[in-house]
Amino acid sequence: MVLVLTCSALPSFSQTIDLGTGTAEQWEYSSGPVNIYYRRTVCQFVYTASELSAAGASSVNPITELGFYVTQAPAYSIPNYTIKIKHTTATDVSAALGTTGWTTVKNGFTYAPTAGGWDMITLDDQTFVWDGISSIGVEICWNQVAPNWDPSGKVRIYSTTNGYRYRWTDAAGSSCGSVPSATSLNKPQIRIVFVAGTSTTWTGAISSDWFDQNNWTAGVPNQIMDAVIPVTATQPSISGSAAVTNSITIDSGASLTIPGSDTLNVYGNWTMNGTFTGSRSTVIFRGTGISMNTMDGVSNQQFNNLEVRSVSGVMMISGSYEVQGSLRLKGGPFIPNNRATLISNSMATGRMSAVRNLCKYQLVMTDSYGDGWNGGTVTVYIDGELYGVFNAEGAGSSVTINVPSGSNYQLTYTAGLYETENAYVFNDPSGNPEYSSGTPPATGTVHTGTASCAFTNPFLGQISIQRYLALGNTGWREMTTGVQDKTLDDWRNDGITMSGFTGSDYPSFGWSSVLTYNENNANGDKNNGWVSAGNITDTINYNTGHRVYIGSGALTTEITGVPIVGTQTISLDYQDDAGGIDQEGWN
């Protein structure tokens, strides 16, 4: 196996990286790093510079482990399983990488792979450090498997060109030292560990740059690594690119700053006991697991944009959270537990964008021979971002594709071997076929669409909504609220003085300071349409504008309740020809 790593101009670094995505797996009759269809093998893999730039390979810490996502264990153990590494200028394995210059990082051992996830191999020689410039080649070889060959041993793969090279035979002896001669279009997904563990701690040893690997104990965080930020002389700043982390913890007295409009993508949990300064940034929760992402920490945490895309949703456990930009719900349930506020001040007013629940599409894939697709894959994109790469396993398999309502999706098919065995159907959220591939499936971009499904409200609980009013002169202002079951008394409690109706501050005053409009009362004169409030307990209807007479000065209203979300139908009364055109349509 050969792994080719190259650097980019602005790399980010981490202690653990995964290369390749999706659930596609190799055919049991094809060569792979744990396959024993032939009894002994030597193989090489190649990974491109763009892949490694995106994943973040460390040039500070040595490689300590590597492994593959094993979906089927081989029937027999693999003897003298050996791994070698060297720096190389090669960018693929269109030609073999030779037999010299290798460092043996895993001495020959009897390997019994475990199926069901990443099967990691701890290296014996843990001194190999990528130089940050060269590619890295990794070769795997083993001795003849006993007692026989068997069509078993599968790993997850993804499509590439000249990414995998191999030579296999049933002959006695060892394949170590042999030169691989055949190439494949599919290479294994691989996990590389530079430092054992699941977290990296900020030191700020070099600068405030989040993306400088030398500012962390074990490289820059990524999707599968947690970030821990303690108090240091220099605190981290995210600038110029989107940052990624699994969970993030910011200790008391520590801080994280995003000075511009960059994004922090969080795949795990948020614990903020220090200070977060977000400027015009966006924090996006992107969890893909079955557990909700959680938010904990101190009170009055401030966000510009806060976006939920996590499949299982987000729950606020402790602390309080203020959004001054946009709260965007595009994922699973959002449970704020009365801890979220859309704030409003002289600089900005927070808002909640259109709520887009997840639409659950189904990708149903079949293989008529019953051995799984032999390299064919379906790639799914959502709003231009890669969602996943999938293939049929055995006689067939299916996967749920979660798409936010209103988002655009795209299906692309890549062919493998024995394409006449392959077929798939893309079902809409109601279970009806939206696209059927037929046999053999067409290649390239085969289907696009915009997600649509029955609305299910993901917002569970209440939210506080502020409105800052800076009034230079006393006068009428048009107001309403976006939460349910609120009354005029909620506005009065925020400092708005009311008059002219029961329960108001001055019920006997000569005119009402709170009006709504009913055009059916106008009869040709718009002024007749105004209707006075009847009682301080009158409901503030979200579908009705309220005209409120307010004194000069500045004040902030804050209403807490269940937000009104989803498509709303508002009926408007209208009198046609009841008067001049300037007297109609004032509702």
N, C-alpha and C positions, 0 to 999 in steps of 0.2 A: 504494500500500500504506500502511496506517496501523497503527502499533504503539502501543497504549495501555498505559502503565505507571503504576501507582499504588502508593502506599506503605502499609505496615501499621504497627501500633503497635510491633512488635518485629522490624524487618527484619534480615536478614543480608545482607551485600554481598559481591560478588565481581567479578573483572575480566572474566570470560567467563560468560555464561549461555545456556542452551538452553531454549526454550519449546516445549512439545509433545513427545510421546513416541510410540513405536511405529513400525511400518513401513508404515502406510497411505499410499498415494500417490494423487494426483489422476488423474482421467480425462484422456486426451489431448485430448478434445473439450470440456474445461472450461477456464475462465479461470484463470490462475495467473501468478505473477511472472516465469516464463520461457516461458510457453506461447504459441505462434504459430498456433493454429488460426484466429484472426483476426489481421490483419497489424499492427495497432497497438492498444495498450491503455493505460488509466490504471486503477490499482487501489489499494485501501486495505485495511489489516488492522487488527484490534483485538485486544488482549490484556488480560485482566482483572487487577484488583488482586491477587486471590488467587494467580494464576499467578506474577506478578512478586514477590510477597512470598515465595513458596516458593523461587523461583529466585535472588533477591537481586540487584536492580539497583542499580548504584553511583550515588550522588548526589555523589560527589567527583571521580571521573575522567571525562573526556570520552569519548563514543562514538567509536571509531576504525575499527571494521569492523562489517559485518553480512553475513549470508549465509543461504542456504537449502540444505537437503539435496536435491540434484538427483539424481533417479533416472533421468532420460532427458534428454539435451541436445536443444535444438531443432535442426531440420534446418539452419536458417540463423541467422547472427548477428543480434543485435538492435541496431539503430542508435539513437543518441541516448538511451541508457538513462540515466535521471535519477532521483536519489533526493533527497527533501526531508523535513525534519523540523521539527516545531514542538510546543510545549506546548499542551495542550488540556484542556478539562473533560469531553470526551466519554468515554463508557465503552464504546461500541460504534459500529458504522457503520450503524445503522438509518437514519441520515441522513448525507449526505455532509459532509465536514469543511471544505468551502469551498475557495476559491482564494487566500486571503490569509494572511499571517502565517507563511509557510513560509521556512525556511532551506535553501538548496540545499547539501547536504553531499557529494553526488557529482555533478559536472558531467557532462553528456551524453557518453557514450563508446560505442563499439561493443563490445557484450558478447557473448562466446561462452562460455556456461556449460559447465562440466566436470561430467560425471555421475560418480556413484559415491561421493559423500560431501558434506560441507559445502563449498560453493563460496563462499569469503569474498571480499567486496569491500572494499578499503581506501578509506576516505572521503577526499575532497580537503580538506574543511573539518572539522578535528578539534577544534573548540572547543566543540561543543554538550555541555553538562553538564545532566543531568536535575536539576530543582530539588527532587526528593524529594517533591513534593506533587501536581503536575499529572500528567495523563496525557501520553503522548508519541504524536504522530501521525507516521507515515511514509508518504509517497506515492511511488509508482513509476510512471513513464510512459515511452513511447518513440515513435519515428517508424515509418512504414510499413516493414515488413520486405520485403526484396527477395531473390529475384525473385518470391516468391509466398507464400501461406499454406501451412501444413502442420500436420497434427494431431500435434504433437510438442512436447516441453518439459514435463517433469513434475517435481514436487517432492513431498516427504513432507508430509502434511497431518494434521489432527485435527479432530474435530467440534466445532462451536460454533454459537451463534445470532447472526446479524448480525455475524459476525466478519470477513467479507470483502465488499468492495464493488468493482464494476468497470463499465467501459464499454469495449467493443471494436468495431472496425470494420475493413473492408478498404480504406476510402477512403485516398487519398493524404494526406500531411501528417503532423502530429504530434498525439498525444493529450495532450501536456502542456498544461495549462490547461483541459482538459475536466473536466466534473463526472461522476464515476461514478454510475450509476443503478441497477444490478441488484445483488442480494445473494446470498450463498451460505452454506450451512451448514458449509462446511469451510474452514479457514484453514491457511496454510503453517506448518510448524515453522520456527523461526528461531533463529539463533545471533547474539548481540550481544557484541562485544568492546569493553570500556571501556579496557583497557590491553593492548597486545600482549604475548604471552608465555604461559607455562603454569604459572607459580608466583607466589606472593605471600609476602613475608617479613615476619615479625612485628617491629614496632618498639616496641609498648607506649607510644606517644607520649601516649595519653590515659588509659589505665587498664589493668587486667588482663583486661578483657572480650573474650573471643574473638570475640564477635559484633559488636563495634564496628568498622566499616570503617576508621575513622581510626587504628586500632592496627596496620594492615597497609599495606605499600607499594602494594598493588594490590587492596585489598578482601579480604573474608573468603573463605577457600578454599571450593570446592564440589566436586562430583563429578568435574569435569574439570580442576581446578586443584590443584597441589601446595602444601603448607604447609611453610615453612622457618622454624624457630624458632632464632635465634642467642641468644647471651647479651645481655640488655638489663637495664636497671635494674628494669623491671617485666615479669614473665613471665606468660604467658597462663593463664587459668582458664576452664573450660567449666562454665557453671551456668545452669540454668533451661530448657534446651532441648537437643535433639540436635544435635550438630555433624557436619559432613560435610567430607571432604577426599578428593582423589585420593591421592597419596602424601604421607607426612609424614616430615620429617627434623628431629630435635632435636639440636642441636650439643652438643659436650662443654661442660659447665658450665651449659647451659640446662635449662629444666624446663617441664613441662606438668602442670597439676593439674585434676582433676575432683573437686571436694570432696563432691559428693552422688552420686545414683544416675543421673545423665544418661548418654547414649550418645554415643560417637564412632564414626561410620561411615567406614570406610576402603575406598576403591575401588581403591587401588593398593598401594604397598609401604610398609613400616614400617622406619625407620632411627632407632634410639634410642641416641645416644651421650651423652645427658644423663640426666635423671631424670624418670620418669613416676610421679605419685602418683594412683592411681585410686579410692581410697576404696571406695564401693559401686557404682561405675560398670560399664559394659559397653563393650568395644571389639568391634565387629563388622566383619569383612572381608566386603565385598560385591562383589568383582570380577566383572565380566561378560565379560571378554575371554578369549582362548585361552591366555594365559600365566598361570602360577601367581603369586599374590601372594607376596612374600617378606618375611621378618622378619630384620633385622640389628641389630647394635649391641653394647652392653656386656652383661656378665653380671649375673645377679640382677635382671632386669627383673620387676616385680611387677604383676600384673593381679588385679582382682576377678573379673569374668566375661570370658572370651575366647570369642568365637563366630565360627565359620567358615561363611559362606554363599556364598563365592566359587564360581562355577561350575567354575573350573579348579583350585580348592584353594589351600592355603597351605603354604609351605615355610619352615622356620627355617634360615637360612643360617649365622648367627654369633650369639654371645651366648648367654645362657640366660634362661629364662622361667619364672616362678613364678605359679601360679594358686591363689588362696586362696578363690575362690568356685566358679564352675562353668565347666568346659570344655565347650562346646556345639558338636558337629559336625553341621552341617545342609547341607553343600555338597559340593564336590569333595574330592579327596584331601588329607589332612593328613599332612605329612611333618615330624616334629619333629627328626629327626636327633639323638636323645638329648639334646635341649636343653630339654625341658619337664618341669616338676615340679608335681604337685599337692601343695602344701605343707600342713602341719598344725602348729598351735601352740596356745597357750592361748586365742587369740582366735577362730580359725576353722579349718576343715578343708576343703581343696579337694576337688572331686569332678568326675567326668566324667558328664554327663547321658546319657540314652539316645541312642545314636548313630543319626542319621537320614540315610541316604544319599539322593542325589537320584534321584527317579523321573522318567523321561523320557517325557512325553506328547507327542503330535504333533497339531498343529492343521493340518488339510489343507483348503485353501480353493480353490474352483473358480469360474470365470466362464464360462457357456455361450457367450457371445458372443465371448470371447477378448480383451477389451480391459481386463480388470481391473475390480474393483469401483468403482463410481462414487459413492464417499462412504460406503458401508457399512463398518462396522468391528466387529471382535470385541475386547472389552476383557477382559483376564484379571487377576484379583486373587488373591493368595496370602496367606492369614492376614490378610485385610482390607487389605493393601497393594497398590498398583498394580504389576503385573508388566510389562504392556505392552499396546499397541494395535496390531492387525494387520488387514491386508486382502489379498485376492487380487491378484496381479500377473499381467497377461496372461491366459492361459487358466487359470492356477492356480498356487498356490505353497503351501509348507508351512513350518512353523516348529516347532522343539522347545521345549516348555515344561518347564523344570526345576522340579520341586516336591519339597521335602523330604518324605520319607515321614512320614505322620502329620499333615501340614499340610492345611489346608482350602483349596480353590480354588473360584473362581466365574467363570463366563463370562457376559458381558453383550453383547448385540448392539444396535448402532445402525444404523438404516436410512439408505440413501442413495437414489440414483436407479436405475431399472431393476432393482428388487429381484428380479424373476422370473429374472434371470440368475445370481443368487448362491446359493451353497450351501456348507456346510462340515461336516466331520466331526472330532470330537475323539476320537482313539485313545488307549487305555490303553497302559501300558508294554510290553504284550505284542503291540501292534499291532492289537488288536480295537476296533471302534467302540464308544465309550462313550456318545457323543451324536451324533446326526445332525440337522442343522437342517431338512432339507427345503427346498422352494422355494415361496414366498419365506420367508426365515428369520423366525422370531418375534423380536420386539424385547423389550428389558428383560433382566432376569436370567433366563437360559434353562437354566443347568445349574450344579449345585454338587456337590462331592464331597470325599472325604478321600483323599489320596495313599497308594497302596499298591503295592509292587513287591518283587521278589526282593531280598534283602539283599546288598549288596556292601560289604565293609568299607572305609571310606575312610581308616582309620588305618593308616599305613604306617610301621612302626618301633617304637621302644620309648618308654615313659614311666616316670618315677619317681613313686612314690606314697608319701607320708609319712603316718604316724599318730602323733600326739602322745599320750602316756600320762602322766597326772598321777595317781599312786597314793598315796593317803593311808595305806593299810595294805597289808601283804603279803597276797596272795590270788590267787584264780583270775580270769582274764580270758578272754573269748571273742574269738578273732581269726581272720582269714583274710586273703587278699590277692586283688586283682583282676587280676593278671598271670599269665602262663603260666610253667611250668617253674621255679618257685622251690622251694627246700628249706628245712628248718628251720635250716640253717646260715646262711641269709641273715638270719634273725631274730637268731640268736646273735651275728652280727657287729655288730649294732646295739646290743649291750649286754644282751641278755636271757640270763641265766644258766640253763642247763638241766642236768637230772640224770636218772639212772635208766635210760639206754639208751646203746647203742653210739655213740661219737663225741661224747657230751655232755660238759659240763664235769666232771661227777661221775658217771661211768657206773656206779659201784658203790654209789651212794646207794640207800637202802632203798625209794624210790618214785619214779615217773616224774613229771616236772614238765610234760610235754606229753601231752595225751590227745585222742583223737577218740571219736566215739560210734557204736556199732553196736547198734541195738535188737534185732537177731536174737540177740544174746548175753544180753539182759536176762532173759528167761524169768520175768517176773513181778516182778523186782526191778530197778528202774532203775539201781542202782549197778553191776550186773553188765555194763551196756552200755559202760562206759568201756574204751577200748583204748589201751594205752601205745604211744608212738612206738617204733619198732624201731631206727632209726638216724638220725644227724644228717643223712644224705642223703635222708631221706624227703621226698617232694614235698608242698608245701603246696597242697592241692587247693582251688580256689576254691569248689567245691560241697560242701565239708565244713568244718564249724566245728571250730576247734581250741581246746581249753581249756588255757591256759598259766598256770603259777604264776609270778608276777612279784613281786619285792620292791617295797617302798615307794619313793617318789621320783618324779622326772619323767624321761622319756626319749622320744626320737623314733625310730621305725623308718622306714627308707626302703628300699623294694623297687623295683628297676628291671627292666622286662621288657616283653614284648608284651602289651598290654591285652586282656582278654577282653570282646568286644563282641558285639552281636547277641542274638537270642533264645536263651536257654539252657534246656535241659530237665534238671531235677535229679530223680533217682529217690530216693524216701525209703522205706526199709524201715519196716514198722510191724507190731507184734504186737498183735492184738486179743484181748481176754479172756485174756491171759496173766497178768494180775494186776489189782490195783485200778486205778481210772481215774487215780490220781495216779502210777502206775508206768508208764504208757504214753505214747507220743508224745514221747519225749525226744530224738529225733534231729533 
